[in-house]
Amino acid sequence: MPVFQLQIAERIGAFKKRKVISRTMKKRPNTPRIHRNRRLIKDTFQFDCHAGVSCFTRCCKDADMYLYPYDVIRIKNRLGISSNRFLDSYTYQALRDNPYFPSVMLKMSENKEKWCPFLSDKGCTIYEDRPFSCRAYPLERAVSRSGDENERTVLFFVAEDPYCMGHKALRHWTVTGWIKDQAIQLYNDMNDLWVDIDTLFRTNPWGDQGLDSPALKMAFMACFNVDEFKKFIFESTFLARFDVSPDKIEQLKGSDIALMTFGFDWIKYFLTGKGPFRPGPSKMME
């Protein structure tokens, strides 16, 4: 979202029984949400959000919030914690529109109004690193799953929730203006990479094993748990088995984004046999 090469049992053996894997695969029921209207943007849209709007922070309560891999990186780094701890403390997994791979959802607080865990009386406490869905609202971006990043069709919609008074504001925005104002472009770029992986997952590469597949657990770690994936790269035989350049190794040591994109390539390789990975010297001698 392919001929399978699921010869990865040895590579994931050290991780197969780790608590982090079983914990991240908890299943939660879908939750019915308030009806949301969407309309295609043809030119501009009206919207504004600030403390003077009567519904201010209403959207931050009892939210059905998807998190994407880059969201996890931004927030866990903002909090100064590992991706493993972030996933355990602030998220849960639920099967939503993709029946073959769990979505990562932000866990709301357990107070009466089910506040976002990062909401305070004054607003968002992680505003500069807020998730894509918060950052982009009311803009929704639909990306075609066919073609490459230069050919895909992209459509933009305005999402309108019945409680949101921000749509009654007189301020007008173009799509380009909103993306720039809310610093969305980097998120779009990262999420476009995720579209390819999500599309692959929608083919059910796990077969009959489904959610119990070791390959799925490996893929989940590579997508969402970059700190554990980093341990896998540097504390297993991974670097002996694959030809990874010294420059790339340095990038992986210092950049979570490099780890995420490397993980995406790794997933493509072990599920399809395609991608930039090549056997290392030790593997070629076997």
C-alpha positions as a Markdown table, in Angstrom:
| # | Residue | x | y | z |
|---|---|---|---|---|
| 1 | Met | 0.0 | 0.0 | 0.0 |
| 2 | Pro | 4.3 | -9.9 | -5.2 |
| 3 | Val | 6.2 | -13.4 | -5.1 |
| 4 | Phe | 7.1 | -13.6 | -1.4 |
| 5 | Gln | 10.6 | -14.2 | 0.0 |
| 6 | Leu | 9.8 | -14.7 | 3.7 |
| 7 | Gln | 13.2 | -16.3 | 4.5 |
| 8 | Ile | 13.6 | -14.0 | 7.5 |
| 9 | Ala | 13.1 | -16.3 | 10.4 |
| 10 | Glu | 16.8 | -16.3 | 11.3 |
| 11 | Arg | 17.0 | -12.5 | 11.0 |
| 12 | Ile | 14.1 | -11.8 | 13.3 |
| 13 | Gly | 14.8 | -14.7 | 15.8 |
| 14 | Ala | 16.3 | -12.4 | 18.3 |
| 15 | Phe | 13.2 | -10.2 | 18.3 |
| 16 | Lys | 10.5 | -12.7 | 17.8 |
| 17 | Lys | 9.8 | -13.3 | 21.5 |
| 18 | Arg | 10.6 | -9.7 | 22.7 |
| 19 | Lys | 7.8 | -8.2 | 24.7 |
| 20 | Val | 7.7 | -5.2 | 22.4 |
| 21 | Ile | 6.5 | -7.3 | 19.5 |
| 22 | Ser | 3.6 | -9.0 | 21.3 |
| 23 | Arg | 2.7 | -5.8 | 23.0 |
| 24 | Thr | 2.4 | -3.7 | 19.9 |
| 25 | Met | 0.1 | -6.2 | 18.3 |
| 26 | Lys | -2.8 | -5.8 | 20.7 |
| 27 | Lys | -6.2 | -5.6 | 18.9 |
| 28 | Arg | -8.7 | -3.0 | 19.7 |
| 29 | Pro | -12.2 | -2.6 | 18.4 |
| 30 | Asn | -13.2 | 0.1 | 15.9 |
| 31 | Thr | -14.9 | 3.2 | 17.5 |
| 32 | Pro | -17.8 | 4.9 | 15.8 |
| 33 | Arg | -17.1 | 8.6 | 15.2 |
| 34 | Ile | -19.0 | 11.8 | 14.6 |
| 35 | His | -20.1 | 12.2 | 11.0 |
| 36 | Arg | -17.6 | 14.3 | 9.0 |
| 37 | Asn | -18.4 | 16.0 | 5.7 |
| 38 | Arg | -15.8 | 16.4 | 3.1 |
| 39 | Arg | -15.8 | 18.6 | 0.0 |
| 40 | Leu | -13.2 | 18.8 | -2.8 |
| 41 | Ile | -11.3 | 22.1 | -2.8 |
| 42 | Lys | -11.5 | 23.9 | -6.1 |
| 43 | Asp | -9.9 | 27.2 | -5.2 |
| 44 | Thr | -9.9 | 28.4 | -1.6 |
| 45 | Phe | -11.5 | 27.5 | 1.7 |
| 46 | Gln | -12.5 | 29.4 | 4.8 |
| 47 | Phe | -11.0 | 28.4 | 8.2 |
| 48 | Asp | -9.3 | 29.8 | 11.3 |
| 49 | Cys | -8.5 | 28.3 | 14.7 |
| 50 | His | -7.5 | 30.2 | 17.8 |
| 51 | Ala | -8.4 | 30.6 | 21.4 |
| 52 | Gly | -11.2 | 33.0 | 20.5 |
| 53 | Val | -13.1 | 30.4 | 18.6 |
| 54 | Ser | -15.9 | 28.9 | 20.8 |
| 55 | Cys | -15.0 | 25.3 | 20.0 |
| 56 | Phe | -11.2 | 25.8 | 20.7 |
| 57 | Thr | -9.6 | 22.4 | 21.6 |
| 58 | Arg | -12.9 | 20.5 | 21.0 |
| 59 | Cys | -11.1 | 18.5 | 18.3 |
| 60 | Cys | -8.4 | 17.6 | 20.8 |
| 61 | Lys | -10.9 | 15.5 | 22.8 |
| 62 | Asp | -12.1 | 12.0 | 22.2 |
| 63 | Ala | -10.2 | 12.1 | 18.9 |
| 64 | Asp | -9.9 | 9.1 | 16.5 |
| 65 | Met | -6.3 | 10.0 | 15.7 |
| 66 | Tyr | -4.2 | 8.0 | 13.3 |
| 67 | Leu | -0.4 | 8.3 | 13.7 |
| 68 | Tyr | 2.0 | 7.7 | 10.8 |
| 69 | Pro | 5.6 | 6.6 | 11.1 |
| 70 | Tyr | 7.0 | 10.2 | 10.9 |
| 71 | Asp | 4.5 | 11.3 | 13.5 |
| 72 | Val | 6.0 | 8.8 | 15.9 |
| 73 | Ile | 9.5 | 10.1 | 15.3 |
| 74 | Arg | 8.6 | 13.7 | 15.8 |
| 75 | Ile | 6.6 | 13.2 | 19.0 |
| 76 | Lys | 8.9 | 10.7 | 20.7 |
| 77 | Asn | 11.9 | 13.0 | 20.1 |
| 78 | Arg | 9.9 | 15.9 | 21.4 |
| 79 | Leu | 9.2 | 14.0 | 24.6 |
| 80 | Gly | 12.8 | 12.7 | 24.8 |
| 81 | Ile | 11.7 | 9.0 | 25.0 |
| 82 | Ser | 12.3 | 5.9 | 22.9 |
| 83 | Ser | 9.9 | 4.9 | 20.2 |
| 84 | Asn | 9.3 | 1.7 | 22.2 |
| 85 | Arg | 8.2 | 3.7 | 25.3 |
| 86 | Phe | 6.1 | 6.1 | 23.2 |
| 87 | Leu | 4.2 | 3.2 | 21.5 |
| 88 | Asp | 3.6 | 1.6 | 24.8 |
| 89 | Ser | 2.5 | 4.7 | 26.7 |
| 90 | Tyr | 0.6 | 6.7 | 24.1 |
| 91 | Thr | -0.8 | 4.5 | 21.4 |
| 92 | Tyr | -2.9 | 1.4 | 20.6 |
| 93 | Gln | -3.4 | -0.6 | 17.5 |
| 94 | Ala | -6.6 | -1.2 | 15.7 |
| 95 | Leu | -7.6 | -2.7 | 12.3 |
| 96 | Arg | -9.3 | 0.1 | 10.3 |
| 97 | Asp | -9.4 | 0.5 | 6.5 |
| 98 | Asn | -6.5 | -1.9 | 6.0 |
| 99 | Pro | -7.6 | -5.3 | 7.2 |
| 100 | Tyr | -4.1 | -6.8 | 6.9 |
| 101 | Phe | -2.0 | -4.4 | 9.0 |
| 102 | Pro | -2.9 | -2.5 | 12.2 |
| 103 | Ser | -3.2 | 1.2 | 12.3 |
| 104 | Val | -1.4 | 3.1 | 15.1 |
| 105 | Met | -3.8 | 5.3 | 17.0 |
| 106 | Leu | -3.2 | 7.9 | 19.6 |
| 107 | Lys | -4.5 | 6.9 | 23.0 |
| 108 | Met | -6.7 | 9.5 | 24.7 |
| 109 | Ser | -6.5 | 10.3 | 28.4 |
| 110 | Glu | -8.9 | 8.5 | 30.7 |
| 111 | Asn | -10.6 | 11.6 | 32.0 |
| 112 | Lys | -14.3 | 12.2 | 31.3 |
| 113 | Glu | -13.8 | 14.2 | 28.1 |
| 114 | Lys | -11.0 | 11.9 | 26.9 |
| 115 | Trp | -8.5 | 14.7 | 26.3 |
| 116 | Cys | -5.5 | 14.2 | 24.0 |
| 117 | Pro | -2.6 | 13.3 | 26.3 |
| 118 | Phe | -0.7 | 16.4 | 25.1 |
| 119 | Leu | -3.6 | 18.9 | 25.6 |
| 120 | Ser | -3.4 | 21.5 | 28.4 |
| 121 | Asp | -5.8 | 24.3 | 29.4 |
| 122 | Lys | -3.8 | 26.6 | 27.2 |
| 123 | Gly | -3.7 | 24.3 | 24.2 |
| 124 | Cys | -1.3 | 21.8 | 22.6 |
| 125 | Thr | 1.9 | 21.2 | 24.6 |
| 126 | Ile | 3.7 | 19.7 | 21.6 |
| 127 | Tyr | 2.4 | 22.1 | 19.0 |
| 128 | Glu | 5.5 | 22.4 | 16.9 |
| 129 | Asp | 5.6 | 18.6 | 16.6 |
| 130 | Arg | 1.9 | 17.8 | 16.6 |
| 131 | Pro | 0.8 | 14.9 | 14.4 |
| 132 | Phe | 0.0 | 15.3 | 10.7 |
| 133 | Ser | -3.8 | 14.9 | 11.2 |
| 134 | Cys | -3.8 | 17.8 | 13.7 |
| 135 | Arg | -1.4 | 19.9 | 11.7 |
| 136 | Ala | -3.3 | 19.5 | 8.4 |
| 137 | Tyr | -6.9 | 19.9 | 9.6 |
| 138 | Pro | -9.2 | 20.9 | 8.0 |
| 139 | Leu | -7.2 | 19.9 | 4.9 |
| 140 | Glu | -7.2 | 16.3 | 3.9 |
| 141 | Arg | -4.9 | 15.0 | 1.2 |
| 142 | Ala | -5.9 | 12.0 | -1.0 |
| 143 | Val | -3.0 | 10.4 | -2.8 |
| 144 | Ser | -3.4 | 7.8 | -5.6 |
| 145 | Arg | -1.9 | 4.5 | -4.9 |
| 146 | Ser | -0.8 | 4.0 | -8.5 |
| 147 | Gly | 2.3 | 5.5 | -10.2 |
| 148 | Asp | 5.4 | 7.0 | -8.6 |
| 149 | Glu | 5.8 | 10.2 | -6.6 |
| 150 | Asn | 6.0 | 12.2 | -9.8 |
| 151 | Glu | 2.9 | 10.7 | -11.4 |
| 152 | Arg | 0.4 | 10.2 | -8.6 |
| 153 | Thr | -2.8 | 12.1 | -8.6 |
| 154 | Val | -3.3 | 14.2 | -5.4 |
| 155 | Leu | -6.6 | 15.7 | -4.4 |
| 156 | Phe | -7.3 | 18.0 | -1.5 |
| 157 | Phe | -10.5 | 18.1 | 0.5 |
| 158 | Val | -11.8 | 20.2 | 3.3 |
| 159 | Ala | -13.1 | 18.2 | 6.3 |
| 160 | Glu | -16.0 | 19.7 | 8.1 |
| 161 | Asp | -17.0 | 18.5 | 11.6 |
| 162 | Pro | -20.4 | 19.7 | 12.8 |
| 163 | Tyr | -19.0 | 21.1 | 16.0 |
| 164 | Cys | -16.2 | 23.1 | 14.4 |
| 165 | Met | -16.8 | 26.8 | 14.3 |
| 166 | Gly | -13.5 | 27.5 | 12.5 |
| 167 | His | -15.3 | 27.0 | 9.2 |
| 168 | Lys | -17.4 | 30.1 | 9.8 |
| 169 | Ala | -14.3 | 32.3 | 9.9 |
| 170 | Leu | -13.8 | 34.9 | 7.2 |
| 171 | Arg | -10.2 | 34.0 | 6.6 |
| 172 | His | -9.5 | 32.4 | 3.2 |
| 173 | Trp | -6.7 | 30.0 | 2.4 |
| 174 | Thr | -5.3 | 28.3 | -0.7 |
| 175 | Val | -4.0 | 24.8 | -0.4 |
| 176 | Thr | -0.5 | 26.0 | -0.9 |
| 177 | Gly | -0.9 | 28.8 | 1.6 |
| 178 | Trp | -2.2 | 26.4 | 4.3 |
| 179 | Ile | 0.6 | 23.9 | 3.7 |
| 180 | Lys | 3.2 | 26.6 | 4.1 |
| 181 | Asp | 1.6 | 28.2 | 7.1 |
| 182 | Gln | 1.2 | 24.9 | 9.0 |
| 183 | Ala | 4.6 | 23.5 | 7.9 |
| 184 | Ile | 3.0 | 20.4 | 6.3 |
| 185 | Gln | 5.2 | 19.8 | 3.3 |
| 186 | Leu | 7.8 | 17.6 | 5.1 |
| 187 | Tyr | 5.0 | 15.5 | 6.5 |
| 188 | Asn | 3.5 | 15.1 | 3.0 |
| 189 | Asp | 6.9 | 14.0 | 1.7 |
| 190 | Met | 7.3 | 11.4 | 4.5 |
| 191 | Asn | 3.8 | 10.2 | 4.2 |
| 192 | Asp | 4.1 | 9.7 | 0.5 |
| 193 | Leu | 6.9 | 7.1 | 1.3 |
| 194 | Trp | 4.5 | 5.4 | 3.7 |
| 195 | Val | 1.8 | 5.1 | 1.0 |
| 196 | Asp | 4.0 | 2.7 | -0.9 |
| 197 | Ile | 4.5 | 0.5 | 2.2 |
| 198 | Asp | 0.8 | 0.6 | 3.2 |
| 199 | Thr | -0.2 | -0.3 | -0.4 |
| 200 | Leu | 2.1 | -3.4 | -0.2 |
| 201 | Phe | 0.6 | -4.4 | 3.2 |
| 202 | Arg | -2.9 | -4.3 | 1.6 |
| 203 | Thr | -1.9 | -7.2 | -0.6 |
| 204 | Asn | -1.8 | -9.4 | 2.5 |
| 205 | Pro | 1.8 | -10.6 | 2.1 |
| 206 | Trp | 1.4 | -12.5 | 5.4 |
| 207 | Gly | -0.8 | -15.1 | 3.9 |
| 208 | Asp | -2.7 | -17.4 | 6.3 |
| 209 | Gln | -0.6 | -16.4 | 9.3 |
| 210 | Gly | -2.2 | -13.0 | 9.3 |
| 211 | Leu | -1.6 | -10.8 | 12.4 |
| 212 | Asp | 0.5 | -13.6 | 13.9 |
| 213 | Ser | 3.0 | -13.6 | 11.1 |
| 214 | Pro | 6.6 | -13.0 | 12.2 |
| 215 | Ala | 7.1 | -11.0 | 9.0 |
| 216 | Leu | 4.3 | -8.6 | 10.0 |
| 217 | Lys | 5.9 | -8.1 | 13.4 |
| 218 | Met | 9.2 | -7.3 | 11.8 |
| 219 | Ala | 7.5 | -4.9 | 9.4 |
| 220 | Phe | 5.7 | -3.1 | 12.2 |
| 221 | Met | 8.9 | -2.6 | 14.1 |
| 222 | Ala | 10.7 | -1.3 | 11.0 |
| 223 | Cys | 7.8 | 1.2 | 10.3 |
| 224 | Phe | 7.0 | 2.5 | 13.8 |
| 225 | Asn | 9.6 | 1.4 | 16.3 |
| 226 | Val | 12.8 | 3.0 | 14.9 |
| 227 | Asp | 14.8 | 2.6 | 18.1 |
| 228 | Glu | 14.2 | -1.1 | 18.2 |
| 229 | Phe | 14.9 | -1.3 | 14.5 |
| 230 | Lys | 18.2 | 0.4 | 15.1 |
| 231 | Lys | 19.1 | -2.2 | 17.6 |
| 232 | Phe | 18.2 | -4.9 | 15.1 |
| 233 | Ile | 20.5 | -3.4 | 12.5 |
| 234 | Phe | 23.5 | -2.9 | 14.8 |
| 235 | Glu | 23.1 | -5.7 | 17.4 |
| 236 | Ser | 22.3 | -8.6 | 15.1 |
| 237 | Thr | 24.2 | -10.1 | 12.0 |
| 238 | Phe | 22.3 | -7.7 | 9.7 |
| 239 | Leu | 25.4 | -5.6 | 8.7 |
| 240 | Ala | 27.4 | -8.8 | 8.0 |
| 241 | Arg | 24.6 | -10.1 | 5.8 |
| 242 | Phe | 24.0 | -7.0 | 3.7 |
| 243 | Asp | 26.3 | -4.6 | 1.9 |
| 244 | Val | 25.6 | -1.3 | 3.6 |
| 245 | Ser | 28.0 | 1.6 | 2.8 |
| 246 | Pro | 29.9 | 3.3 | 5.6 |
| 247 | Asp | 28.1 | 6.6 | 4.8 |
| 248 | Lys | 24.7 | 4.9 | 5.1 |
| 249 | Ile | 25.8 | 3.3 | 8.4 |
| 250 | Glu | 26.7 | 6.8 | 9.8 |
| 251 | Gln | 23.3 | 8.1 | 8.6 |
| 252 | Leu | 21.5 | 5.3 | 10.4 |
| 253 | Lys | 23.4 | 6.0 | 13.6 |
| 254 | Gly | 22.4 | 9.6 | 13.7 |
| 255 | Ser | 19.1 | 10.1 | 11.9 |
| 256 | Asp | 15.6 | 8.6 | 12.7 |
| 257 | Ile | 14.4 | 9.6 | 9.2 |
| 258 | Ala | 17.2 | 7.6 | 7.7 |
| 259 | Leu | 16.2 | 4.7 | 9.8 |
| 260 | Met | 12.6 | 5.0 | 8.8 |
| 261 | Thr | 13.3 | 5.2 | 5.0 |
| 262 | Phe | 15.9 | 2.4 | 5.3 |
| 263 | Gly | 13.2 | 0.3 | 7.1 |
| 264 | Phe | 10.8 | 1.0 | 4.3 |
| 265 | Asp | 13.3 | -0.3 | 1.8 |
| 266 | Trp | 14.0 | -3.3 | 4.0 |
| 267 | Ile | 10.3 | -4.2 | 4.1 |
| 268 | Lys | 10.1 | -4.0 | 0.3 |
| 269 | Tyr | 13.1 | -6.3 | 0.1 |
| 270 | Phe | 12.1 | -9.0 | 2.5 |
| 271 | Leu | 8.5 | -9.1 | 1.2 |
| 272 | Thr | 9.2 | -8.8 | -2.6 |
| 273 | Gly | 12.9 | -9.5 | -3.1 |
| 274 | Lys | 13.2 | -6.1 | -4.7 |
| 275 | Gly | 15.0 | -3.0 | -3.6 |
| 276 | Pro | 18.5 | -1.6 | -3.0 |
| 277 | Phe | 19.7 | -4.3 | -0.7 |
| 278 | Arg | 22.7 | -6.5 | -1.7 |
| 279 | Pro | 24.3 | -9.5 | 0.1 |
| 280 | Gly | 27.3 | -8.6 | 2.2 |
| 281 | Pro | 30.7 | -10.4 | 1.8 |
| 282 | Ser | 30.0 | -13.0 | 4.5 |
| 283 | Lys | 26.7 | -13.9 | 2.9 |
| 284 | Met | 28.1 | -14.2 | -0.6 |
| 285 | Met | 30.7 | -16.7 | 0.8 |
| 286 | Glu | 28.0 | -19.1 | 2.2 |
